[in-house]
């Protein structure tokens, strides 16, 4: 753990990515309490105010939208919906999909084969298209968005966990645990899950970036969170009518989406390289001296 922390502090990309994600998480937690009133306050005098205009006040440092509402405040408030929905969908798909993958990997019955065929069917559909169809039938409420995103991203956890378990269950310590009388549940919880979990967490980091983009795309298309609630994708959609005259209305929330998704991807890739001994760069002699 100390070595991992040392490598983390020596990686500017990892530090910058973690800092960006921590800032996004703080916005999601504290944003509505700090900027909730300001984000919805209409000020027609500041309509489409340009960014970096010192006369408009620091809340309009990134400009204002068509109703004069602060873009900074709206980004901070919208972070709760965007980050919250993405985090909830990733956790749900990780827990359910990872659990199914472990159980399928430890069993060889017909039920395991049936589950994998169902997973293949879900994966055969483009996830965003499937989400659009389901949300068109259902109401685009936050819980429905979380449910749809979790289901469409669950197969990757099932297949990853199953592949890991198929390799782990052939190891000698698993055979020894069975000889000692360990049941499937005991083996799964005490021997298999601790080895599979790091891989699933790396996948979750990569999937978080994809889910943020998927949620933003759904909101942009009008099938995600509905007004008066806010998400970053919905803010981009609101500003597309003014892209020629007030580009900042869509640019700043779009940039926020890119930075958060890119940071999650880079941090997950760094953790994968740092935690896998085969991918670690050899240390030079005397490098830590």
C-alpha positions as CSV (number, residue, x, y, z in Angstrom):
1,X,0.0,0.0,0.0
2,X,2.9,2.4,0.8
3,X,4.5,1.6,-2.5
4,X,1.2,2.2,-4.3
5,X,0.8,5.6,-2.6
6,X,4.3,6.5,-3.4
7,X,3.8,5.7,-7.1
8,X,0.5,7.6,-7.1
9,X,2.2,10.8,-5.8
10,X,4.9,10.5,-8.5
11,X,2.3,10.3,-11.3
12,X,1.1,13.8,-12.3
13,X,-1.7,12.2,-14.4
14,X,-3.0,10.1,-11.5
15,X,-2.9,13.1,-9.1
16,X,-4.6,15.4,-11.6
17,X,-7.3,12.8,-12.3
18,X,-8.0,12.1,-8.7
19,X,-8.1,15.8,-7.9
20,X,-10.7,16.4,-10.7
21,X,-12.9,13.5,-9.5
22,X,-12.7,14.7,-5.8
23,X,-13.7,18.2,-6.9
24,X,-16.6,16.7,-8.9
25,X,-17.7,14.7,-5.9
26,X,-17.5,17.8,-3.6
27,X,-19.7,19.7,-6.1
28,X,-22.2,16.8,-6.1
29,X,-22.3,16.7,-2.3
30,X,-22.2,20.5,-1.5
31,X,-23.3,22.1,-4.8
32,X,-27.1,22.1,-4.1
33,X,-26.7,23.5,-0.6
34,X,-24.2,26.2,-1.7
35,X,-25.6,27.2,-5.0
36,X,-29.2,25.8,-5.1
37,X,-30.9,29.2,-4.9
38,X,-28.5,31.0,-7.2
39,X,-28.7,28.3,-9.9
40,X,-32.4,28.9,-10.5
41,X,-32.4,32.7,-10.1
42,X,-33.4,34.5,-13.3
43,X,-31.6,37.7,-14.1
44,X,-32.5,39.0,-17.6
45,X,-30.0,41.8,-17.3
46,X,-27.2,39.2,-17.4
47,X,-28.8,37.2,-20.2
48,X,-26.1,35.3,-22.1
49,X,-23.4,37.3,-20.3
50,X,-20.0,36.4,-21.6
51,X,-17.4,34.6,-19.5
52,X,-14.7,36.3,-17.6
53,X,-16.6,39.6,-17.4
54,X,-15.6,41.1,-14.1
55,X,-18.6,43.5,-14.1
56,X,-21.0,40.5,-13.9
57,X,-19.7,39.2,-10.5
58,X,-17.7,36.1,-9.7
59,X,-20.7,33.8,-10.0
60,X,-20.8,34.7,-13.7
61,X,-17.1,34.1,-14.2
62,X,-18.0,31.4,-16.8
63,X,-20.9,33.4,-18.2
64,X,-24.7,33.1,-17.9
65,X,-27.4,31.3,-19.9
66,X,-30.4,32.7,-21.8
67,X,-32.2,33.5,-18.6
68,X,-29.2,35.1,-16.9
69,X,-28.6,32.1,-14.6
70,X,-25.0,31.5,-13.4
71,X,-23.3,28.7,-15.3
72,X,-20.9,28.0,-12.5
73,X,-23.8,27.6,-10.0
74,X,-25.8,25.4,-12.5
75,X,-22.8,23.1,-13.1
76,X,-22.3,22.7,-9.4
77,X,-25.9,21.9,-8.8
78,X,-26.2,19.6,-11.8
79,X,-23.2,17.6,-10.6
80,X,-25.4,15.8,-8.0
81,X,-27.7,14.4,-10.7
82,X,-25.0,13.5,-13.2
83,X,-22.5,12.1,-10.7
84,X,-25.2,10.5,-8.5
85,X,-26.9,8.7,-11.3
86,X,-23.6,7.5,-12.8
87,X,-22.3,6.3,-9.4
88,X,-25.6,4.5,-8.5
89,X,-25.7,2.8,-11.9
90,X,-22.1,1.6,-11.6
91,X,-22.5,0.4,-8.0
92,X,-25.7,-1.5,-8.9
93,X,-24.2,-3.1,-12.0
94,X,-21.0,-4.0,-10.1
95,X,-22.7,-5.7,-7.2
96,X,-25.4,-7.5,-9.2
97,X,-23.3,-8.3,-12.3
98,X,-20.2,-9.2,-10.3
99,X,-22.3,-11.5,-8.0
100,X,-23.9,-13.2,-10.9
101,X,-20.6,-13.7,-12.6
102,X,-19.0,-15.3,-9.6
103,X,-21.9,-17.7,-9.1
104,X,-21.9,-18.6,-12.8
105,X,-18.2,-19.1,-12.8
106,X,-18.4,-21.5,-9.8
107,X,-21.2,-23.6,-11.3
108,X,-21.5,-25.6,-14.5
109,X,-25.2,-26.3,-14.7
110,X,-27.8,-25.4,-17.3
111,X,-28.8,-22.4,-15.4
112,X,-25.3,-20.9,-15.8
113,X,-25.5,-21.5,-19.6
114,X,-28.9,-19.9,-19.7
115,X,-27.7,-16.8,-17.8
116,X,-24.8,-16.4,-20.1
117,X,-27.1,-16.6,-23.2
118,X,-29.2,-13.9,-21.6
119,X,-26.1,-11.8,-21.1
120,X,-25.1,-12.3,-24.7
121,X,-28.6,-11.1,-25.8
122,X,-28.3,-7.9,-23.8
123,X,-24.8,-7.2,-25.1
124,X,-26.0,-7.7,-28.7
125,X,-28.1,-4.5,-28.5
126,X,-26.3,-1.1,-28.5
127,X,-26.6,0.0,-24.9
128,X,-27.6,3.6,-25.7
129,X,-30.3,2.5,-28.1
130,X,-31.6,0.0,-25.6
131,X,-31.8,2.7,-23.0
132,X,-33.6,5.1,-25.3
133,X,-36.2,2.4,-26.1
134,X,-36.8,1.5,-22.5
135,X,-37.0,5.1,-21.3
136,X,-39.4,5.9,-24.1
137,X,-41.7,3.2,-22.8
138,X,-41.2,4.2,-19.2
139,X,-41.0,7.7,-17.7
140,X,-37.5,9.2,-17.8
141,X,-37.3,9.5,-14.0
142,X,-33.9,9.4,-12.1
143,X,-34.6,5.9,-10.8
144,X,-35.6,4.6,-14.3
145,X,-32.4,6.1,-15.7
146,X,-30.3,4.4,-13.1
147,X,-32.1,1.1,-13.7
148,X,-31.7,1.2,-17.4
149,X,-28.0,2.2,-17.3
150,X,-27.3,-0.5,-14.7
151,X,-28.9,-3.2,-16.7
152,X,-27.2,-2.2,-20.0
153,X,-23.8,-2.1,-18.4
154,X,-24.2,-5.2,-16.2
155,X,-23.1,-7.8,-18.8
156,X,-19.5,-6.6,-18.8
157,X,-19.3,-7.3,-15.0
158,X,-20.8,-10.7,-15.5
159,X,-18.4,-11.8,-18.2
160,X,-15.4,-10.3,-16.5
161,X,-16.2,-11.9,-13.1
162,X,-16.9,-15.3,-14.8
163,X,-13.7,-15.2,-16.8
164,X,-11.7,-14.5,-13.6
165,X,-13.5,-17.2,-11.6
166,X,-13.0,-19.8,-14.3
167,X,-9.2,-19.3,-13.9
168,X,-9.2,-19.0,-10.1
169,X,-11.3,-22.1,-9.4
170,X,-8.6,-24.3,-10.9
171,X,-6.0,-23.2,-8.4
172,X,-4.7,-25.5,-5.7
173,X,-6.0,-23.5,-2.8
174,X,-9.6,-23.7,-4.1
175,X,-9.3,-27.5,-4.3
176,X,-7.9,-27.5,-0.8
177,X,-10.8,-25.4,0.5
178,X,-13.2,-27.9,-1.0
179,X,-11.4,-30.9,0.5
180,X,-11.6,-29.1,3.9
181,X,-15.4,-29.0,3.5
182,X,-15.9,-25.5,2.3
183,X,-19.2,-24.9,0.5
184,X,-19.8,-22.8,-2.6
185,X,-20.8,-19.8,-0.6
186,X,-17.8,-20.0,1.7
187,X,-15.4,-20.4,-1.2
188,X,-17.0,-17.6,-3.1
189,X,-17.0,-15.1,-0.2
190,X,-13.6,-15.9,1.4
191,X,-11.5,-17.1,-1.5
192,X,-12.9,-15.9,-4.9
193,X,-14.4,-12.5,-4.3
194,X,-11.2,-10.9,-2.7
195,X,-9.3,-11.9,-5.9
196,X,-12.0,-10.8,-8.4
197,X,-12.9,-7.5,-6.7
198,X,-9.8,-5.5,-7.8
199,X,-10.4,-6.3,-11.4
200,X,-14.1,-5.4,-11.1
201,X,-13.1,-2.1,-9.4
202,X,-10.9,-1.2,-12.4
203,X,-13.7,-2.1,-14.7
204,X,-16.0,0.0,-12.6
205,X,-13.7,3.0,-13.0
206,X,-13.7,2.6,-16.8
207,X,-17.5,2.1,-16.8
208,X,-18.1,5.2,-14.7
209,X,-16.7,7.3,-17.5
210,X,-18.9,5.5,-20.0
211,X,-22.0,5.9,-17.8
212,X,-21.4,9.6,-17.3
213,X,-21.3,10.0,-21.1
214,X,-24.4,7.8,-21.6
215,X,-26.4,9.7,-19.0
216,X,-25.3,13.0,-20.6
217,X,-26.3,11.7,-24.0
218,X,-29.7,10.6,-22.7
219,X,-30.3,14.0,-21.1
220,X,-29.1,15.8,-24.2
221,X,-31.7,13.8,-26.3
222,X,-34.4,14.7,-23.8
223,X,-34.8,11.1,-22.4
224,X,-32.9,11.6,-19.2
225,X,-33.5,14.0,-16.3
226,X,-36.3,16.5,-17.0
227,X,-36.5,20.2,-16.1
228,X,-36.5,21.8,-13.6
229,X,-33.9,19.3,-12.5
230,X,-30.4,19.8,-14.0
231,X,-27.7,17.6,-15.5
232,X,-24.6,18.5,-17.4
233,X,-26.1,16.9,-20.6
234,X,-29.3,18.9,-20.2
235,X,-27.3,22.1,-19.9
236,X,-25.5,21.3,-23.1
237,X,-28.9,20.7,-24.8
238,X,-30.3,24.0,-23.4
239,X,-27.4,25.9,-25.0
240,X,-27.4,24.4,-28.5
241,X,-29.8,27.0,-29.7
242,X,-27.3,29.7,-28.8
243,X,-24.1,28.0,-30.0
244,X,-23.4,30.7,-32.6
245,X,-24.0,33.6,-30.3
246,X,-23.3,32.3,-26.8
247,X,-21.1,29.2,-27.1
248,X,-20.2,29.2,-23.4
249,X,-23.7,28.1,-22.4
250,X,-22.9,24.6,-23.9
251,X,-19.2,24.7,-23.8
252,X,-18.5,24.7,-20.0
253,X,-20.9,21.8,-19.0
254,X,-19.6,19.9,-22.0
255,X,-16.0,20.5,-20.9
256,X,-17.0,19.3,-17.4
257,X,-18.3,16.1,-18.8
258,X,-15.2,15.5,-20.8
259,X,-12.9,16.2,-17.8
260,X,-14.7,13.9,-15.4
261,X,-15.0,11.1,-17.9
262,X,-11.3,11.4,-19.0
263,X,-10.2,11.6,-15.3
264,X,-12.1,8.4,-14.4
265,X,-10.6,6.6,-17.4
266,X,-7.0,7.7,-16.7
267,X,-7.2,7.0,-13.0
268,X,-8.6,3.5,-13.7
269,X,-5.9,2.8,-16.3
270,X,-3.2,4.0,-13.8
271,X,-4.5,1.8,-11.0
272,X,-4.6,-1.2,-13.4
273,X,-0.9,-0.6,-14.3
274,X,0.1,0.1,-10.7
275,X,-1.6,-2.9,-9.2
276,X,-0.5,-5.5,-11.8
277,X,3.1,-6.5,-11.3
278,X,3.5,-7.6,-14.9
279,X,2.7,-4.0,-16.1
280,X,4.8,-2.1,-13.5
281,X,7.9,-0.4,-14.8
282,X,11.1,-1.7,-13.3
283,X,12.6,0.6,-10.7
284,X,16.1,2.0,-11.1
285,X,18.6,1.1,-8.4
286,X,18.8,4.0,-6.0
287,X,15.7,5.7,-7.4
288,X,14.2,6.0,-3.9
289,X,17.4,7.1,-2.2
